[in-house]
Amino acid sequence: MPRWKSLSGTLFRVLAVWLVSSLTLLVLAALLPDFRLQSAGGDSLTRTAFTAALGAGAFGLLSALVWPLLVRALLLVPALVIGLLVFFLNGSLLLLALDLIPEGRGQAAPETAVIVAAVMSATSSAASGFLAVRNDEAYHRRLVRLAGRRRGRRSGAARGPATPGTVFLQLDGLGHDLLCEAVRGDRPLMKTVARWAGDSHRLTPWRTDWSSQTGASQLALLHGSNEDLPAFRWYEKETRTLVVSNRPTSAAELQRRAIERTGDGGLLAYDGASRGNLFSGGADQVALVMSVAARRGKHNRSRAGYFAYFSDPANATRTAVSFVAEVVREIVQSLRTRFRRERPRVPRGGLYPVIRAFATVVERDVVVAAVIGDMIAGRTAVYADLVGYDEVAHHSGPAHRDALQVLRSLDRAIALIARAARHAPRPYRIVLLSDHGQSHGPTFLDRYGLSLGDLVRAGCGLPVPRRAGRTPSGAEAREAARAALHRPEEAGGHRPEEAGGQSPEKTEGPASSHPLVLASGNLGLVSFPDVPGRITREELDRRHPALLGTLANHPGIGFVLIRSAAHGPVVLGPSGAEHHLDTGHILGTDPLAPFGAGAAEAVRRTDRFPHTADLMVNSAYDPTTGAVHAFEEQIGSHGGLGGAQSHPFLLWPVELTPPGPEDGPLTGAEQVHQVLRRWLGEAEGPQLPLGPGADELRREVPPAEGFPSPDPAPQDKPR
């Protein structure tokens, strides 16, 4: 039955391309004076259409039979004349096809034949590519054939090592519980993954660090350490530098620091390939890797994946058509959520449809093709990140139908990779994993009418936008700040900055420090750039006596971490609740209790980081609904504690040893890295370079441009 279905699909595509080519000939015959498909006395429309069909069929048949021989002959021709010869030979094939039409009804001038042949080739190629957009079988054969040709040019070896290689496929942002839902039932959303989960693979959850986002998780997964990576973005006071994990210079610097810290090149340092990741993992073969994208010159191979993929016109056509379709799909889905008045909802206009289409189509296709090429080449270890679900879930919600459609397409991509493994010169073990999950909920701004930055400024007695100042949260924070600073409201209820009087922003003394507020999902970071090192609770109370109470008692905030000169790291919650992390002493209700086991240790570990912000603010979390409030405009978010974002998964082949431990889930991406290394070492796998070998890798990754030496630069301004 599958074979008959494949044959019928092929026959349909052939007939469809033939029809398009015939129509193209009819249109060109009507437009070009030196090209005709009729006898001298004229023919009926039916007869002319029949002639066009004969001509298109003859041209297509000649192209299929003769063109491969002509291309082989062109290899002997100098490159400068190949382009002209292609047009000339294509036109000659068309003239030959017209001569095969009975009764001499097809005629064209030689120069016109060149034009007609070029247009015919373009339209038939576009039609064939369009029909192959949803045909994974044809796409699979093309990718394997293309990868095989490249491998043949690199090496004549037909067989690879008998030991298995390993492919790690990261489904970015997909949580453990949602994956369980996607593989459940008689008609699962992810059919391929469901088949694996019930047979050849086993599913294991693991728990992220406090910073539940790709930068922290993937750096540890690939390089063994995410030490001093407190969030997706943070501010480093000593160099006045804003670090953002997915910027090329930041990614390069974070990778350099990890290699320096561990003394090891990375998970992929032995015959590895890194595809679509933030970090290279020490791989020699990289494509779409952020940490090497900032390099200049011949050492930057990150963009090579695009050129390798789009060099095939059929691939380019398939992806271009899918890209346009995805943009249209996003516009339609966005309008649908607005018409249905779905809540929560965030804006999805501007460039977002294009960004979504790039993540869900272009990057997916390029990464899948690169992984297939790696397997056909017999590489030992491959790590690839498929980011489409994470991007859509941010704007639609983790379990929304829009995001679930992306999971279905990712399942098809996984199936393509699994089928391509049959053609590889060595066996492959495929491990699926995620770097974090996503938690749903209305944004902090949507729920409370002001941003975290507005709330912090109001708590410091600084000006805020009128919109934020009129919200209950903003008004309460401003009143508390004024009372603490002994600045009562002026007569008539006008605030000083609104009435034209002295603004709190211009007050003298220490209180003039302006806070810098950053967001990483539902994790907020507040820094005071003019204060060297971490500000203490005592100093902050002296400068801004209302700020900590404003934050800790806000209903949208779960807890606040600050360092105390007297008690060390302290977690603050509502109604005066405190959790002293060094001693375990708790005042009132434990602010970390709603966040489950392991929350205290995760927060304690982050507190030790040199670049932890002065204040670390985690949004509130509802254990009943699993909802959090992102400080960014995302209704599916990750970055802090609370809900599904902290619970990714490992789906591993049964022939590998269990990840362990038996007494609880793996905790932290660094532990998962050790499991991945162990799996690579099984079945006489690669011996990863350690110690001295890392020195060479450190020389390959110099300090990134834009990261000066950590000498204080008090005159610099935050970037």
C-alpha positions as CSV (number, residue, x, y, z in Angstrom):
1,M,0.0,0.0,0.0
2,P,2.7,2.6,0.8
3,R,4.5,1.8,-2.4
4,W,1.3,2.3,-4.4
5,K,0.7,5.6,-2.6
6,S,4.2,6.7,-3.5
7,L,3.7,5.7,-7.2
8,S,0.4,7.5,-7.4
9,G,1.9,10.6,-5.8
10,T,4.7,10.6,-8.4
11,L,2.3,10.1,-11.3
12,F,0.2,13.1,-10.0
13,R,3.2,15.4,-9.8
14,V,4.4,14.4,-13.4
15,L,0.9,15.1,-14.8
16,A,0.7,18.4,-12.9
17,V,4.0,19.6,-14.2
18,W,3.1,18.5,-17.7
19,L,-0.1,20.6,-17.5
20,V,1.8,23.7,-16.3
21,S,4.4,23.3,-19.0
22,S,1.6,23.0,-21.7
23,L,-0.1,26.1,-20.4
24,T,3.2,27.9,-20.5
25,L,3.7,27.0,-24.1
26,L,0.3,28.2,-25.0
27,V,0.9,31.6,-23.3
28,L,4.3,32.0,-25.0
29,A,2.9,31.1,-28.4
30,A,0.3,33.9,-28.0
31,L,2.9,36.5,-26.9
32,L,5.9,35.7,-29.1
33,P,5.6,36.4,-32.8
34,D,8.4,34.0,-33.8
35,F,6.9,31.0,-32.0
36,R,3.8,29.1,-33.1
37,L,1.9,25.9,-32.3
38,Q,-0.5,25.9,-35.3
39,S,-0.4,25.0,-38.9
40,A,-0.2,27.8,-41.5
41,G,-4.0,27.7,-42.0
42,G,-4.7,27.9,-38.3
43,D,-6.1,25.3,-35.8
44,S,-8.9,25.1,-33.3
45,L,-8.1,25.8,-29.6
46,T,-8.4,22.1,-28.8
47,R,-5.9,21.2,-31.5
48,T,-3.5,23.9,-30.4
49,A,-3.8,22.7,-26.8
50,F,-3.0,19.2,-27.9
51,T,0.0,20.4,-29.8
52,A,1.2,22.3,-26.8
53,A,0.9,19.1,-24.7
54,L,2.9,17.2,-27.2
55,G,5.6,19.8,-27.3
56,A,5.8,20.1,-23.5
57,G,5.9,16.3,-23.1
58,A,8.7,15.9,-25.7
59,F,10.7,18.7,-24.1
60,G,10.3,17.2,-20.7
61,L,11.3,13.8,-21.9
62,L,14.4,15.1,-23.7
63,S,15.4,17.1,-20.7
64,A,15.1,14.0,-18.5
65,L,17.0,11.7,-20.8
66,V,19.5,13.9,-22.6
67,W,20.2,16.7,-20.1
68,P,22.2,14.5,-17.6
69,L,24.6,13.5,-20.5
70,L,25.0,17.2,-21.5
71,V,25.7,18.2,-18.0
72,R,28.4,15.6,-17.7
73,A,29.9,16.9,-21.0
74,L,29.9,20.4,-19.6
75,L,32.4,19.5,-17.0
76,L,35.1,19.6,-19.7
77,V,34.1,23.2,-20.7
78,P,35.8,26.3,-19.3
79,A,33.6,27.9,-16.6
80,L,33.4,31.2,-18.5
81,V,31.3,29.8,-21.3
82,I,29.2,27.3,-19.4
83,G,26.4,29.8,-18.8
84,L,26.0,30.6,-22.5
85,L,26.2,26.9,-23.4
86,V,23.4,26.1,-21.0
87,F,21.0,28.5,-22.6
88,F,22.1,27.4,-26.1
89,L,21.7,23.6,-25.4
90,N,18.4,24.1,-23.6
91,G,17.1,26.0,-26.7
92,S,18.4,23.3,-28.9
93,L,16.4,20.7,-26.9
94,L,13.3,22.7,-27.4
95,L,13.8,23.0,-31.2
96,L,14.3,19.2,-31.3
97,A,11.1,18.7,-29.3
98,L,9.1,21.0,-31.7
99,D,10.4,19.0,-34.6
100,L,8.9,15.9,-33.1
101,I,5.4,17.4,-33.2
102,P,3.5,15.8,-36.2
103,E,2.7,17.9,-39.4
104,G,5.2,20.6,-38.5
105,R,2.9,22.6,-36.2
106,G,5.7,23.6,-33.8
107,Q,8.1,26.2,-35.1
108,A,10.4,28.8,-33.4
109,A,13.2,31.0,-34.4
110,P,16.5,29.9,-32.8
111,E,16.8,33.0,-30.6
112,T,13.1,32.7,-29.5
113,A,13.7,29.0,-28.7
114,V,16.3,30.0,-26.1
115,I,13.8,32.3,-24.4
116,V,10.9,29.7,-24.5
117,A,13.2,27.0,-23.2
118,A,14.4,29.2,-20.3
119,V,10.8,30.1,-19.3
120,M,9.7,26.5,-19.6
121,S,12.5,25.3,-17.3
122,A,11.7,27.9,-14.7
123,T,7.9,27.2,-14.6
124,S,8.3,23.4,-14.5
125,S,10.9,23.7,-11.7
126,A,8.7,26.0,-9.7
127,A,5.7,23.7,-10.2
128,S,7.7,20.6,-9.2
129,G,9.0,22.4,-6.1
130,F,5.6,23.6,-5.1
131,L,4.1,20.2,-5.3
132,A,7.0,18.8,-3.3
133,V,6.4,21.2,-0.4
134,R,4.2,18.7,1.5
135,N,5.7,15.6,0.0
136,D,8.2,14.4,2.6
137,E,9.1,11.3,0.6
138,A,10.4,13.3,-2.4
139,Y,12.1,15.8,-0.1
140,H,13.7,13.0,1.8
141,R,15.1,11.4,-1.4
142,R,16.4,14.7,-2.6
143,L,18.2,15.5,0.7
144,V,19.8,12.0,0.9
145,R,20.9,12.2,-2.7
146,L,22.4,15.6,-2.3
147,A,24.2,14.7,0.9
148,G,25.5,11.5,-0.7
149,R,26.9,13.4,-3.6
150,R,28.7,15.8,-1.3
151,R,30.1,12.9,0.8
152,G,31.2,11.2,-2.4
153,R,33.2,14.3,-3.4
154,R,34.8,14.4,0.0
155,S,35.6,10.8,0.4
156,G,35.4,7.6,-1.6
157,A,34.8,5.4,1.4
158,A,31.6,3.5,1.1
159,R,31.5,2.2,4.7
160,G,32.0,4.0,8.0
161,P,32.9,2.7,11.4
162,A,30.8,-0.1,12.9
163,T,30.4,1.9,16.2
164,P,27.2,3.9,16.3
165,G,27.1,7.7,16.0
166,T,24.8,9.8,18.1
167,V,22.4,12.6,17.0
168,F,21.0,14.9,19.7
169,L,17.9,16.8,18.5
170,Q,16.8,19.6,20.8
171,L,13.2,20.6,20.5
172,D,13.5,24.1,21.9
173,G,11.1,25.0,24.6
174,L,9.0,21.8,24.7
175,G,8.3,20.8,28.3
176,H,8.0,17.2,29.6
177,D,4.3,17.3,30.4
178,L,3.3,18.8,27.0
179,L,5.4,16.1,25.2
180,C,3.5,13.5,27.2
181,E,0.2,15.0,25.9
182,A,1.5,15.1,22.3
183,V,2.3,11.4,22.2
184,R,-0.8,10.2,24.1
185,G,-3.9,8.5,22.5
186,D,-4.7,6.5,19.4
187,R,-4.1,9.6,17.1
188,P,-1.1,11.3,18.8
189,L,0.0,14.8,17.6
190,M,3.6,13.6,17.2
191,K,3.3,10.2,15.6
192,T,7.0,9.5,15.2
193,V,7.8,10.5,18.7
194,A,4.8,8.5,20.1
195,R,6.1,5.4,18.3
196,W,9.5,5.8,19.8
197,A,8.2,6.5,23.3
198,G,6.2,3.3,23.2
199,D,8.9,1.1,21.8
200,S,12.6,2.0,21.2
201,H,13.0,5.0,23.5
202,R,12.4,5.9,27.2
203,L,11.2,9.3,28.5
204,T,12.8,11.0,31.4
205,P,12.2,14.5,32.9
206,W,14.9,16.7,34.2
207,R,14.9,20.0,36.1
208,T,16.5,23.2,34.9
209,D,18.5,25.7,37.0
210,W,16.8,28.9,38.1
211,S,17.6,30.5,34.7
212,S,15.4,28.2,32.6
213,Q,16.3,29.4,29.2
214,T,18.3,28.3,26.2
215,G,21.5,30.3,27.0
216,A,22.0,28.8,30.4
217,S,20.8,25.3,29.5
218,Q,22.6,24.9,26.2
219,L,25.9,26.3,27.4
220,A,25.9,23.6,30.1
221,L,24.6,20.9,27.8
222,L,27.3,21.5,25.2
223,H,30.2,22.9,27.3
224,G,29.5,21.4,30.8
225,S,29.1,24.7,32.7
226,N,26.6,27.5,33.0
227,E,28.3,29.1,36.1
228,D,27.8,32.8,36.3
229,L,25.0,32.9,33.8
230,P,22.1,34.3,35.9
231,A,19.6,35.0,33.1
232,F,19.0,35.4,29.4
233,R,20.3,39.0,29.6
234,W,22.1,40.8,32.4
235,Y,24.3,43.8,33.2
236,E,28.0,43.4,34.2
237,K,29.0,46.5,36.2
238,E,32.8,46.2,36.1
239,T,32.8,46.5,32.3
240,R,29.5,48.4,31.8
241,T,28.4,45.6,29.4
242,L,25.0,44.3,28.7
243,V,25.2,40.6,27.9
244,V,22.5,39.0,25.8
245,S,22.8,35.3,25.3
246,N,21.7,35.2,21.7
247,R,24.0,38.0,20.4
248,P,27.0,36.7,18.5
249,T,29.6,38.6,20.6
250,S,27.9,37.6,23.9
251,A,27.6,33.9,22.8
252,A,31.3,33.9,21.8
253,E,32.3,35.3,25.2
254,L,30.1,33.0,27.2
255,Q,31.5,30.0,25.3
256,R,35.1,31.2,25.9
257,R,34.4,31.5,29.6
258,A,32.9,28.1,29.8
259,I,35.9,26.5,28.0
260,E,38.3,28.4,30.3
261,R,36.3,27.3,33.4
262,T,36.0,23.6,32.5
263,G,39.3,23.0,30.7
264,D,37.4,21.0,28.1
265,G,36.6,21.7,24.5
266,G,33.0,20.6,24.6
267,L,30.6,17.7,23.9
268,L,31.2,17.8,20.2
269,A,35.0,18.2,20.2
270,Y,35.6,14.8,18.7
271,D,34.3,14.5,15.1
272,G,31.2,16.6,16.0
273,A,28.8,18.9,14.2
274,S,26.8,21.7,15.7
275,R,23.7,22.9,13.9
276,G,21.4,25.8,14.7
277,N,22.7,26.3,18.2
278,L,23.9,29.2,20.3
279,F,27.2,27.5,21.0
280,S,29.5,25.2,19.0
281,G,30.2,22.5,21.7
282,G,33.7,22.4,20.3
283,A,32.5,21.0,16.9
284,D,34.6,21.5,13.8
285,Q,31.6,21.4,11.6
286,V,29.2,24.3,12.4
287,A,26.2,25.8,10.7
288,L,23.9,28.6,12.0
289,V,25.9,28.7,15.3
290,M,25.7,32.0,17.1
291,S,29.0,31.9,19.0
292,V,31.0,31.7,15.7
293,A,28.7,34.1,13.7
294,A,30.8,37.1,15.0
295,R,34.0,35.7,13.6
296,R,35.4,37.3,10.4
297,G,37.2,35.6,7.6
298,K,37.7,32.0,6.6
299,H,37.1,30.7,10.2
300,N,33.4,31.6,10.1
301,R,31.6,28.7,8.6
302,S,28.4,29.3,10.4
303,R,26.6,30.7,7.4
304,A,27.8,27.8,5.2
305,G,24.6,25.8,6.0
306,Y,22.5,28.3,4.1
307,F,24.6,28.2,1.0
308,A,24.8,24.4,1.1
309,Y,21.1,24.0,1.3
310,F,19.9,26.7,-1.1
311,S,22.4,25.7,-3.8
312,D,19.8,23.1,-4.8
313,P,17.0,25.0,-6.7
314,A,14.4,22.4,-5.6
315,N,15.3,23.0,-1.9
316,A,15.1,26.8,-2.5
317,T,11.7,26.5,-4.2
318,R,10.2,24.2,-1.5
319,T,11.4,26.4,1.4
320,A,10.4,29.7,-0.3
321,V,6.9,28.4,-0.9
322,S,6.7,27.1,2.7
323,F,8.0,30.4,4.0
324,V,5.3,32.5,2.2
325,A,2.7,30.0,3.4
326,E,3.9,30.3,7.0
327,V,3.7,34.1,6.8
328,V,0.1,33.9,5.6
329,R,-0.7,31.3,8.2
330,E,0.6,33.6,11.0
331,I,-1.4,36.6,9.7
332,V,-4.6,34.5,9.5
333,Q,-4.0,32.9,13.0
334,S,-3.3,36.3,14.5
335,L,-6.5,37.8,13.1
336,R,-8.5,34.8,14.3
337,T,-7.3,35.2,17.9
338,R,-8.3,38.9,17.7
339,F,-11.7,38.2,16.2
340,R,-12.4,35.6,18.8
341,R,-11.1,37.9,21.5
342,E,-8.9,35.2,23.0
343,R,-7.1,36.0,26.2
344,P,-4.3,36.3,27.1
345,R,-3.0,37.8,23.8
346,V,0.1,39.8,22.8
347,P,0.7,41.9,19.6
348,R,1.8,39.7,16.7
349,G,2.3,42.3,14.0
350,G,5.3,44.1,12.6
351,L,8.1,41.7,11.6
352,Y,6.9,38.9,13.7
353,P,5.3,36.9,10.9
354,V,8.6,37.0,9.0
355,I,10.6,36.0,12.1
356,R,8.2,33.2,12.8
357,A,8.4,31.9,9.2
358,F,12.2,32.0,9.4
359,A,12.3,30.0,12.6
360,T,9.6,27.5,11.7
361,V,10.6,27.0,8.0
362,V,14.0,28.3,6.9
363,E,16.0,27.4,10.0
364,R,14.2,24.0,10.3
365,D,14.8,23.0,6.7
366,V,18.5,24.1,6.8
367,V,19.2,22.3,10.1
368,V,17.4,19.1,9.0
369,A,19.3,19.1,5.7
370,A,22.6,19.7,7.6
371,V,21.9,16.8,10.1
372,I,21.1,14.4,7.2
373,G,24.4,15.4,5.6
374,D,26.2,14.8,8.8
375,M,24.8,11.3,9.1
376,I,25.5,10.5,5.4
377,A,29.1,11.7,6.1
378,G,29.3,9.4,9.1
379,R,30.1,12.0,11.8
380,T,30.3,10.7,15.3
381,A,28.3,13.3,17.2
382,V,25.7,15.8,16.0
383,Y,23.8,18.3,18.1
384,A,21.0,20.3,16.5
385,D,18.4,22.8,17.8
386,L,14.9,23.1,16.2
387,V,13.6,26.4,17.5
388,G,10.2,26.8,15.8
389,Y,8.0,25.6,18.6
390,D,9.6,27.9,21.1
391,E,9.2,31.0,18.9
392,V,5.5,30.4,18.2
393,A,4.7,29.4,21.8
394,H,6.0,32.7,23.1
395,H,3.3,34.6,21.2
396,S,0.5,32.0,21.0
397,G,0.9,30.1,24.3
398,P,2.5,26.7,24.9
399,A,-0.6,24.6,24.4
400,H,-2.4,26.8,21.9
401,R,-3.4,25.2,18.6
402,D,-1.0,27.4,16.7
403,A,2.0,26.1,18.6
404,L,0.7,22.5,18.4
405,Q,0.7,22.7,14.6
406,V,4.4,23.5,14.8
407,L,5.0,20.3,16.9
408,R,3.3,18.3,14.1
409,S,5.7,19.7,11.5
410,L,8.7,19.1,13.8
411,D,7.6,15.5,14.2
412,R,7.7,15.2,10.4
413,A,11.2,16.6,10.4
414,I,12.3,14.1,13.0
415,A,10.9,11.3,10.8
416,L,12.9,12.6,7.8
417,I,16.1,12.4,9.9
418,A,15.3,9.0,11.2
419,R,14.7,7.6,7.7
420,A,17.9,9.2,6.4
421,A,19.8,7.3,9.1
422,R,19.1,4.1,7.1
423,H,21.3,5.4,4.3
424,A,24.2,6.4,6.6
425,P,27.5,4.4,6.6
426,R,27.2,3.7,10.3
427,P,24.3,3.1,12.7
428,Y,22.9,6.1,14.6
429,R,21.3,6.6,18.0
430,I,18.9,9.5,18.0
431,V,18.3,11.3,21.4
432,L,15.5,13.9,21.7
433,L,15.8,16.4,24.4
434,S,14.6,19.9,25.3
435,D,16.5,22.8,27.1
436,H,13.4,24.0,29.1
437,G,9.7,24.1,28.9
438,Q,7.3,27.1,28.8
439,S,4.8,28.4,31.3
440,H,1.7,30.2,30.3
441,G,-0.1,33.2,31.6
442,P,-0.9,36.9,31.0
443,T,2.0,39.2,30.9
444,F,2.8,41.4,34.0
445,L,1.9,44.5,31.9
446,D,-1.3,43.0,30.7
447,R,-2.4,41.9,34.2
448,Y,-1.4,44.9,36.2
449,G,-1.2,47.8,33.7
450,L,2.5,48.6,34.3
451,S,5.8,47.0,33.5
452,L,8.3,45.8,36.1
453,G,10.5,48.8,35.2
454,D,7.6,51.1,35.9
455,L,7.0,49.5,39.3
456,V,10.7,49.7,40.2
457,R,10.9,53.4,39.3
458,A,7.7,54.1,41.2
459,G,9.1,52.3,44.2
460,C,12.2,54.5,44.0
461,G,10.2,57.6,43.8
462,L,11.2,58.3,40.2
463,P,8.9,59.5,37.4
464,V,6.8,56.9,35.5
465,P,4.5,57.2,32.5
466,R,1.1,58.6,33.3
467,R,-0.5,55.4,32.2
468,A,1.6,53.4,34.8
469,G,1.1,56.0,37.5
470,R,-2.6,55.8,37.3
471,T,-2.7,52.0,37.9
472,P,-3.4,50.9,41.5
473,S,0.1,49.3,41.6
474,G,1.8,52.4,40.4
475,A,-0.1,54.7,42.6
476,E,0.5,52.6,45.7
477,A,4.2,52.3,45.0
478,R,4.6,56.1,44.4
479,E,2.7,56.9,47.6
480,A,4.8,54.4,49.6
481,A,8.0,55.9,48.2
482,R,7.0,59.5,48.9
483,A,6.0,58.5,52.5
484,A,9.3,56.8,53.0
485,L,11.2,59.8,51.6
486,H,9.0,62.2,53.6
487,R,7.6,63.8,50.4
488,P,3.8,64.2,50.8
489,E,1.5,64.9,47.9
490,E,1.3,68.6,47.0
491,A,-2.0,70.4,47.4
492,G,-4.6,69.5,44.9
493,G,-3.1,66.0,44.6
494,H,-0.6,66.8,41.8
495,R,2.6,65.0,41.9
496,P,5.8,67.1,41.8
497,E,6.9,66.0,38.3
498,E,3.4,66.4,36.9
499,A,3.0,69.9,38.5
500,G,6.3,71.1,37.2
501,G,8.0,71.1,40.6
502,Q,11.1,69.2,41.7
503,S,11.2,65.7,40.4
504,P,12.5,62.9,42.6
505,E,14.8,62.1,39.6
506,K,16.8,65.2,40.4
507,T,17.2,64.8,44.2
508,E,20.7,65.1,45.6
509,G,22.6,62.4,47.4
510,P,22.6,58.6,47.0
511,A,18.9,58.4,46.0
512,S,19.8,59.8,42.5
513,S,20.9,56.3,41.4
514,H,18.8,55.2,38.5
515,P,18.0,51.5,38.4
516,L,18.5,49.4,35.3
517,V,15.7,46.8,34.9
518,L,16.0,43.8,32.5
519,A,13.7,40.9,31.9
520,S,14.2,37.3,31.0
521,G,10.7,35.8,30.8
522,N,9.2,35.9,34.3
523,L,12.6,36.6,35.8
524,G,13.5,40.3,36.4
525,L,16.9,41.7,37.1
526,V,17.4,45.1,38.8
527,S,20.8,46.7,38.9
528,F,22.1,50.0,40.3
529,P,25.1,50.8,38.0
530,D,26.6,53.4,40.3
531,V,27.0,50.9,43.1
532,P,30.2,48.7,42.9
533,G,29.4,45.1,43.4
534,R,26.1,43.8,44.8
535,I,24.2,46.4,46.7
536,T,23.2,45.2,50.2
537,R,19.7,45.2,51.6
538,E,20.8,47.8,54.2
539,E,22.2,50.1,51.6
540,L,19.2,49.8,49.4
541,D,16.8,50.5,52.3
542,R,18.8,53.7,53.0
543,R,18.7,54.8,49.3
544,H,15.2,53.6,48.4
545,P,13.3,52.7,51.6
546,A,10.1,51.8,49.9
547,L,11.4,49.7,47.0
548,L,11.8,46.2,48.6
549,G,8.4,46.4,50.2
550,T,6.8,47.6,47.0
551,L,8.2,44.6,45.1
552,A,7.8,41.9,47.7
553,N,4.1,42.8,48.4
554,H,3.0,43.2,44.8
555,P,0.5,40.4,43.9
556,G,2.3,39.8,40.6
557,I,5.7,39.0,42.2
558,G,6.5,35.8,43.9
559,F,9.7,36.6,45.6
560,V,12.8,38.9,45.5
561,L,16.4,37.9,46.1
562,I,18.8,40.4,47.7
563,R,22.0,40.1,49.7
564,S,22.0,41.3,53.3
565,A,25.2,42.4,55.0
566,A,23.9,40.8,58.2
567,H,22.2,37.6,56.9
568,G,23.7,36.9,53.5
569,P,21.3,36.0,50.7
570,V,17.7,36.6,51.7
571,V,14.5,35.8,49.7
572,L,11.7,38.2,50.5
573,G,8.0,37.5,50.1
574,P,4.7,39.3,50.9
575,S,3.7,40.3,54.4
576,G,7.3,40.4,55.7
577,A,8.1,36.8,54.8
578,E,11.8,36.0,54.5
579,H,13.9,32.9,53.7
580,H,17.5,33.2,54.8
581,L,19.3,30.9,52.4
582,D,22.5,30.5,54.3
583,T,20.8,29.3,57.6
584,G,17.5,28.1,56.3
585,H,15.7,30.3,58.8
586,I,12.2,31.3,57.6
587,L,10.1,34.2,58.9
588,G,6.4,33.9,58.1
589,T,5.3,31.8,55.1
590,D,8.2,30.5,53.0
591,P,8.2,32.6,49.8
592,L,9.8,29.7,47.9
593,A,7.2,27.1,49.0
594,P,4.9,27.5,45.9
595,F,7.8,26.8,43.6
596,G,8.4,23.3,44.8
597,A,11.4,21.2,45.9
598,G,14.7,22.4,44.7
599,A,13.8,26.0,44.5
600,A,15.9,27.1,47.5
601,E,19.0,25.3,46.1
602,A,18.5,26.8,42.6
603,V,18.2,30.3,44.1
604,R,21.2,29.7,46.4
605,R,23.4,28.6,43.5
606,T,22.5,31.7,41.4
607,D,23.2,34.0,44.4
608,R,26.9,32.8,44.3
609,F,27.4,34.0,40.7
610,P,29.6,37.1,40.4
611,H,27.2,38.8,38.0
612,T,23.9,38.1,39.7
613,A,21.9,41.4,39.7
614,D,21.4,43.5,42.8
615,L,17.8,42.3,42.9
616,M,16.5,39.1,41.3
617,V,12.7,39.3,40.9
618,N,10.6,36.2,40.1
619,S,7.0,36.6,39.1
620,A,4.1,35.1,41.1
621,Y,3.2,31.5,40.2
622,D,-0.2,29.8,40.6
623,P,0.4,26.1,41.4
624,T,-3.2,25.3,40.5
625,T,-3.2,26.7,37.0
626,G,0.6,26.7,36.4
627,A,0.4,30.4,35.3
628,V,3.2,32.9,35.7
629,H,3.5,36.6,34.6
630,A,6.3,37.3,32.1
631,F,8.0,40.7,32.4
632,E,8.3,40.6,28.7
633,E,5.5,40.6,26.2
634,Q,5.2,36.8,26.0
635,I,2.2,34.7,27.0
636,G,4.4,31.6,26.9
637,S,7.5,32.3,28.8
638,H,10.6,30.8,30.5
639,G,13.6,32.2,32.3
640,G,12.6,31.8,36.0
641,L,10.9,29.5,38.4
642,G,7.3,28.4,38.2
643,G,5.5,25.7,36.3
644,A,6.4,23.8,33.1
645,Q,9.3,26.0,32.1
646,S,11.5,24.2,34.6
647,H,10.8,20.7,33.4
648,P,12.3,19.7,30.1
649,F,12.8,16.1,29.0
650,L,15.2,13.4,27.6
651,L,13.9,10.8,25.2
652,W,16.7,8.3,24.9
653,P,17.2,4.9,23.1
654,V,16.8,1.9,25.3
655,E,20.3,0.5,24.3
656,L,21.8,3.4,26.3
657,T,22.2,3.3,30.0
658,P,19.5,5.0,32.1
659,P,20.3,8.7,32.8
660,G,19.7,8.2,36.6
661,P,19.7,8.9,39.4
662,E,17.0,6.6,40.8
663,D,16.1,8.8,43.8
664,G,15.0,11.8,41.8
665,P,15.2,13.7,38.5
666,L,18.3,15.1,37.0
667,T,18.8,18.6,38.3
668,G,20.6,21.2,36.3
669,A,21.9,21.2,32.7
670,E,25.4,20.4,34.0
671,Q,24.2,17.0,35.2
672,V,22.6,16.3,31.9
673,H,25.8,17.2,30.1
674,Q,27.6,14.4,32.1
675,V,24.9,12.0,30.9
676,L,25.3,13.0,27.3
677,R,29.1,12.6,27.6
678,R,28.6,9.1,29.1
679,W,26.3,8.1,26.2
680,L,28.9,9.3,23.7
681,G,31.4,7.1,25.4
682,E,29.3,4.0,25.3
683,A,29.8,1.3,22.6
684,E,33.4,2.4,22.2
685,G,32.4,5.9,21.3
686,P,34.6,9.0,21.1
687,Q,37.2,10.0,23.6
688,L,36.6,13.6,24.2
689,P,39.7,15.8,24.6
690,L,40.4,17.0,28.2
691,G,43.0,19.1,29.8
692,P,45.8,20.1,27.4
693,G,43.4,19.6,24.4
694,A,41.3,22.4,25.7
695,D,44.2,24.9,25.4
696,E,44.0,24.7,21.7
697,L,40.2,25.3,21.7
698,R,40.7,28.2,24.0
699,R,43.0,29.8,21.4
700,E,40.3,29.2,18.8
701,V,37.8,31.3,20.7
702,P,39.4,34.6,21.8
703,P,37.6,37.1,24.0
704,A,34.7,38.4,22.0
705,E,34.7,41.8,20.4
706,G,32.8,44.2,22.7
707,F,33.9,42.4,25.9
708,P,36.7,44.5,27.5
709,S,38.9,43.2,30.3
710,P,37.1,43.3,33.6
711,D,38.8,46.5,34.9
712,P,36.4,49.1,36.4
713,A,35.4,51.8,34.0
714,P,33.4,54.2,36.0
715,Q,33.1,56.8,33.3
716,D,31.4,54.5,30.9
717,K,27.6,54.4,30.5
718,P,25.4,51.3,30.4
719,R,24.9,49.9,26.9
